[in-house]
Amino acid sequence: MMKNNLYRKSLAVTIIIIFFSLSINPVIVTSMSNEYPLPHPMPIDMTLLDAIFRRMSVRGFTDQNVTDDDLSTVLWAAYGYRDDGNRTVSGIDGVYASVIYVLKENAVYRYDPLNHSLVFYKDGDYRYIGQYEAPIQLGLVWDKNKSGNENYSGAEMGAIGQNIQFMANALNLGTVVTGEVPSPIDEIGLPSNEVGKIVMPLGYPNFSYDFTHRPMWLSLLPRIKEPGASLQTVLEERSETTSFAGNLTRSEVSQVLWASYGYSYLLDKSDAPNNPIKRHRTVPSAHGYYPLRMYAVTKSGIYRYIHGIFSCDRWGLPIVSFMLKIRNGDKREEIAQASQPFVVSAPFLIISVLDIRRTNQWDDLSAEKFRWIWYYEAGASAHNVLLQAKAWNLTASIALITDTESVRSLLRLNDNFLPLFIVPIGK
Ligand SMILES: Cc1cc2nc3c(=O)[nH]c(=O)nc-3n(C[C@H](O)[C@H](O)[C@H](O)COP(=O)(O)O)c2cc1C
């Protein structure tokens, strides 16, 4: 009887301790149940336009902790599910092939988008694998069982990385895309079907964001003036479509081209460590090479988007942008034959093209094994256009190129150039 009482008492004490542990710190749940739910993502008050304007790489962090609320909001934006069952990014060809690992102080977790939770992966502090010290490192990994195409997986990560950068900035956090080959994320010991690609540190910048509105716009294209929808709305409502109507106004043309590869209207006045760039672009680029070209196809012809005639990144010089006509005539039918049939109905197409020579500047990143890095950039660009289209009540999607040679010849390019994606846009 005595023994029984003692047993009951110690059971009650254990239950009380567990109850308090659970309510004080959700991480404790992890070590017992292997999974803990993240809090609901926080509402964000920033327009998409500002999020794109303010995109920049952050490479220095304070040791202030990233809260579960912040982490939840960033992960949801990165790869989460929405109330309508769709994701915050579009899978290339409908396939979702990424896994996000979350490296925290004591352990590594996998983000489970379906349950919006962190699933315990292994004990230990692996954050040292990042190039930059930060309270959290996010590892973006390609699951080869989900997609056999490394380049398309890179493009999908481009969209994920954009959302992480946008959301981090909106929360006053910061991050930078780092992509090494092979990736240091492999050091955590990944399953054999997974390959590490990108590491993004996440934390509070050790400087203050400081932007000044200084467009210095000498463009032949209309100015970007309307803020459009919020970042949150476009993430919640972004959709892809395969049938289009209507025509784009000149302002809409200017806006979507700018989102694909333009310069910010803001000058970066911060003294961010390791970042000399004063005028950032709408997407990041490995080594700052920016080797892509954007072409526009309409019923009147094919144009090359000139996003700036000076190298204004470091000096913040004026933005001189225009559309340079390459050929006359409606070539959309021929483009559709070399890609996916549905693009023919779109009034406006953007084609991203890699200039392979520009991937070999002070460091040679032109080999096939680095190609996914440039697909990352094209994926980030296409994602921006999809978000921008939503913000302006247009529709868009990402089409694959099936006949590279034909697209090259339509754009009058030689084999130094590789067409990557087509983004049809319409109403
Ligand atoms: C695929 C990819 C890989 C990158 N890898 C690195 C990297 O390893 N280290 C780094 O500091 N920045 C890296 N960057 C960031 C670029 O250096 C940065 O985007 C570029 O210099 C422009 O600066 P901004 O993003 O501040 O505008 C990478 C960017 C991309 C898209």
Ligand as a Chemical Component Dictionary entry (heavy atoms), coordinates in Angstrom:
data_LIG
# 
_chem_comp.id                   LIG 
_chem_comp.type                 NON-POLYMER 
_chem_comp.pdbx_formal_charge   0 
_chem_comp.three_letter_code    LIG 
# 
loop_
_chem_comp_atom.comp_id 
_chem_comp_atom.atom_id 
_chem_comp_atom.alt_atom_id 
_chem_comp_atom.type_symbol 
_chem_comp_atom.charge 
_chem_comp_atom.model_Cartn_x 
_chem_comp_atom.model_Cartn_y 
_chem_comp_atom.model_Cartn_z 
_chem_comp_atom.pdbx_ordinal 
LIG C1  C1  C 0 22.964 30.259 -56.418 1  
LIG C2  C2  C 0 23.666 31.351 -55.614 2  
LIG C3  C3  C 0 24.793 31.037 -54.889 3  
LIG C4  C4  C 0 25.424 32.024 -54.095 4  
LIG N1  N1  N 0 26.509 31.663 -53.334 5  
LIG C5  C5  C 0 27.041 32.573 -52.482 6  
LIG C6  C6  C 0 28.083 32.170 -51.604 7  
LIG O1  O1  O 0 28.532 31.023 -51.627 8  
LIG N2  N2  N 0 28.543 33.089 -50.712 9  
LIG C7  C7  C 0 28.047 34.359 -50.661 10 
LIG O2  O2  O 0 28.482 35.158 -49.820 11 
LIG N3  N3  N 0 27.051 34.775 -51.517 12 
LIG C8  C8  C 0 26.546 33.909 -52.410 13 
LIG N4  N4  N 0 25.519 34.286 -53.237 14 
LIG C9  C9  C 0 24.962 35.658 -53.158 15 
LIG C10 C10 C 0 25.522 36.575 -54.247 16 
LIG O3  O3  O 0 26.869 36.811 -54.026 17 
LIG C11 C11 C 0 24.706 37.892 -54.265 18 
LIG O4  O4  O 0 23.383 37.608 -54.587 19 
LIG C12 C12 C 0 25.245 38.894 -55.267 20 
LIG O5  O5  O 0 26.548 39.289 -54.951 21 
LIG C13 C13 C 0 24.346 40.143 -55.318 22 
LIG O6  O6  O 0 24.260 40.753 -54.053 23 
LIG P1  P1  P 0 22.854 41.044 -53.376 24 
LIG O7  O7  O 0 22.158 39.724 -53.249 25 
LIG O8  O8  O 0 23.192 41.670 -52.045 26 
LIG O9  O9  O 0 22.112 41.995 -54.250 27 
LIG C14 C14 C 0 24.916 33.345 -54.066 28 
LIG C15 C15 C 0 23.773 33.648 -54.839 29 
LIG C16 C16 C 0 23.162 32.658 -55.606 30 
LIG C17 C17 C 0 21.934 32.988 -56.403 31 
# 
loop_
_chem_comp_bond.comp_id 
_chem_comp_bond.atom_id_1 
_chem_comp_bond.atom_id_2 
_chem_comp_bond.value_order 
_chem_comp_bond.pdbx_ordinal 
LIG C1  C2  SING 1  
LIG C2  C3  SING 2  
LIG C2  C16 DOUB 3  
LIG C3  C4  DOUB 4  
LIG C4  N1  SING 5  
LIG C4  C14 SING 6  
LIG N1  C5  DOUB 7  
LIG C5  C6  SING 8  
LIG C5  C8  SING 9  
LIG C6  O1  DOUB 10 
LIG C6  N2  SING 11 
LIG N2  C7  SING 12 
LIG C7  O2  DOUB 13 
LIG C7  N3  SING 14 
LIG N3  C8  DOUB 15 
LIG C8  N4  SING 16 
LIG N4  C9  SING 17 
LIG N4  C14 SING 18 
LIG C9  C10 SING 19 
LIG C10 O3  SING 20 
LIG C10 C11 SING 21 
LIG C11 O4  SING 22 
LIG C11 C12 SING 23 
LIG C12 O5  SING 24 
LIG C12 C13 SING 25 
LIG C13 O6  SING 26 
LIG O6  P1  SING 27 
LIG P1  O7  DOUB 28 
LIG P1  O8  SING 29 
LIG P1  O9  SING 30 
LIG C14 C15 DOUB 31 
LIG C15 C16 SING 32 
LIG C16 C17 SING 33 
# 
